[in-house]
Amino acid sequence: MRQPKRSRVLSAALFVVFVSAPAGAQEANPLVRERIVIQSQGNSPSGNIGQQVRVQSSINVFMPGPSGEGEAGDQLRERARKMIYQMAARECGVLEDVLARTCRLEAINVNLNRQPGSGMGDGYMVGGNFTMVVTLK
């Protein structure tokens, strides 16, 4: 009787691994990545109305264009940073539409990495991380 139980546990574990594995080949745009993590704050059990949670959202985007010094490069870098800040500003609205009664932007992190003449052309890989604290509906 012990052997079938192990088999079921192993099958369940493999199922979880395969279901949670990223489907890289199925991505619509491999240059855009987004990750959202929700972490509980406090000791109250999850699912309680009014519970505060921390929400972290990340995105990476390639922005083609001049990556050198000069006016055109400066404009591209500024446009990239603005894009991340605008996304962060809209994120609370999205959370309030879906699951939050209140939302407060806690932190923003922006990264620009120069991609000179790579297979995608000149440009910047732009990454942004936002952290919000929300009160659940």
C-alpha positions as CSV (number, residue, x, y, z in Angstrom):
1,M,0.0,0.0,0.0
2,R,3.0,2.3,0.6
3,Q,4.2,2.1,-3.0
4,P,1.1,3.6,-4.7
5,K,1.0,6.4,-2.2
6,R,4.6,7.4,-3.1
7,S,3.7,7.1,-6.8
8,R,0.8,9.5,-6.3
9,V,3.0,12.0,-4.3
10,L,5.7,11.9,-7.0
11,S,3.1,12.4,-9.8
12,A,1.6,15.3,-7.9
13,A,5.1,16.9,-7.4
14,L,6.0,16.5,-11.1
15,F,2.6,18.0,-12.1
16,V,3.3,21.1,-9.9
17,V,6.8,21.4,-11.4
18,F,5.6,21.2,-15.0
19,V,2.6,23.5,-14.4
20,S,4.7,26.2,-12.7
21,A,7.6,26.0,-15.2
22,P,7.8,29.1,-17.5
23,A,6.5,28.5,-21.1
24,G,9.3,30.5,-22.8
25,A,8.4,29.3,-26.3
26,Q,4.8,30.4,-25.9
27,E,5.6,34.1,-25.0
28,A,4.0,36.6,-27.3
29,N,6.9,39.1,-27.0
30,P,10.1,37.7,-25.4
31,L,11.4,41.3,-24.9
32,V,8.7,42.1,-22.4
33,R,8.6,40.4,-19.0
34,E,6.4,41.1,-16.1
35,R,6.2,39.5,-12.7
36,I,3.8,40.3,-9.9
37,V,4.3,39.0,-6.3
38,I,1.9,39.5,-3.5
39,Q,3.2,39.2,0.1
40,S,1.2,39.4,3.3
41,Q,2.1,41.9,6.0
42,G,1.1,41.1,9.5
43,N,-0.2,37.9,11.1
44,S,-3.7,37.8,9.9
45,P,-4.7,34.9,7.6
46,S,-4.9,35.5,3.9
47,G,-8.2,36.3,2.4
48,N,-9.3,38.7,5.2
49,I,-11.1,41.9,4.1
50,G,-9.0,44.9,5.1
51,Q,-5.8,43.0,5.3
52,Q,-2.7,44.9,4.1
53,V,-0.4,43.2,1.6
54,R,2.7,44.3,-0.3
55,V,2.5,43.9,-4.1
56,Q,5.7,43.9,-6.2
57,S,5.5,44.2,-10.0
58,S,8.4,44.0,-12.4
59,I,8.7,44.6,-16.1
60,N,11.6,44.5,-18.6
61,V,11.3,46.1,-22.1
62,F,13.7,46.7,-25.0
63,M,13.6,50.2,-26.4
64,P,15.4,50.5,-29.7
65,G,17.1,53.7,-30.7
66,P,20.4,55.5,-30.3
67,S,22.3,54.3,-27.2
68,G,25.3,56.7,-27.4
69,E,25.9,60.1,-25.9
70,G,24.2,63.1,-27.3
71,E,20.7,64.6,-27.6
72,A,19.1,61.6,-29.2
73,G,20.5,59.1,-26.6
74,D,19.4,61.5,-23.8
75,Q,15.9,61.6,-25.2
76,L,15.6,57.8,-25.4
77,R,16.8,57.4,-21.9
78,E,14.4,60.0,-20.6
79,R,11.5,58.4,-22.6
80,A,12.5,55.0,-21.1
81,R,12.4,56.3,-17.5
82,K,9.2,58.1,-18.0
83,M,7.6,54.9,-19.4
84,I,8.5,53.1,-16.2
85,Y,7.3,55.9,-13.9
86,Q,4.0,56.1,-15.8
87,M,3.5,52.4,-15.5
88,A,4.1,52.7,-11.7
89,A,1.7,55.5,-11.4
90,R,-1.1,53.5,-13.2
91,E,-0.4,50.3,-11.2
92,C,-2.4,51.5,-8.1
93,G,-5.4,52.1,-10.4
94,V,-5.1,48.6,-11.7
95,L,-4.9,47.1,-8.2
96,E,-7.8,49.1,-7.0
97,D,-9.9,47.9,-10.0
98,V,-9.1,44.3,-9.1
99,L,-8.4,43.7,-5.5
100,A,-7.5,46.7,-3.4
101,R,-9.6,49.2,-1.5
102,T,-6.6,51.5,-1.0
103,C,-3.1,51.5,-2.6
104,R,0.1,53.3,-1.8
105,L,3.2,53.3,-4.0
106,E,6.1,52.4,-1.7
107,A,9.1,52.2,-4.0
108,I,10.2,52.3,-7.7
109,N,13.5,51.0,-9.1
110,V,14.5,51.7,-12.7
111,N,17.4,50.1,-14.6
112,L,18.7,51.1,-18.0
113,N,21.2,48.8,-19.7
114,R,22.8,49.8,-23.0
115,Q,22.5,47.3,-25.8
116,P,24.9,48.6,-28.5
117,G,24.5,46.8,-31.8
118,S,23.2,43.6,-30.4
119,G,21.0,41.3,-32.6
120,M,18.1,43.7,-31.8
121,G,20.0,46.8,-32.9
122,D,21.0,49.7,-30.7
123,G,18.9,50.6,-27.7
124,Y,18.3,50.0,-24.0
125,M,17.0,47.2,-22.0
126,V,14.8,49.0,-19.5
127,G,13.7,47.3,-16.2
128,G,11.4,48.6,-13.6
129,N,10.3,47.3,-10.2
130,F,7.4,48.8,-8.2
131,T,6.3,48.0,-4.7
132,M,2.8,49.0,-3.5
133,V,1.1,48.5,-0.2
134,V,-2.6,47.7,-0.6
135,T,-5.6,47.1,1.7
136,L,-7.7,44.3,0.3
137,K,-11.4,44.8,-0.6
